[in-house]
Amino acid sequence: MRPTFNSLCAKLQQKAYKITPQRQIILKAFFDHEQRHLSAEEIHGIVKQNHPEIGLATVYRTLEILANLDILHKIEFGDGRTRYEFAEAEVHHHHHLICINCGKVMEFNDDLLESLETWIAKKTNFLVVDHQLKFYGYCKDCQCRE
């Protein structure tokens, strides 16, 4: 279950961070675009439409704070940009499908690696606590353009 805006603001306050208007605006942008995996530059583009006074450096600092507090999760898709999404309570939440043509990122929510993790643990005595799986290919729209 995704936390609420107020619960995330409370988490910031509990860790002695001020709830500045800029932080609220940036956090709200994630709620408004929660289906996307946004980079700092994309967040900046979204917030500056209505709040041109918010600079890119403020966005970067805020994203770093939110990631350090496990409010956001940093992810790399191999395109040289760090992207962010809400951190989920459960460890294995979803995987990503990345279009190598247009860059669209889609989520795949079935976790089919549980049995593999169990096998690895038994075979190697290694406790797997997390994994990331990314599939690269062509989205439906890009396949139709070819």
Secondary structure, 3 states (H helix, E strand, C coil): CCCCHHHHHHHHHHCCCCCCHHHHHHHHHHHHCCCCCEEHHHHHHHHCCCCCCCCHHHHHHHHHHHHHCCCEEEEECCCCCEEEEECCCCCCCCEEEEECCCCCEEEECCCCCHHHHHHHHHHHCCCCCCCCCEEEECCHHHHHHC
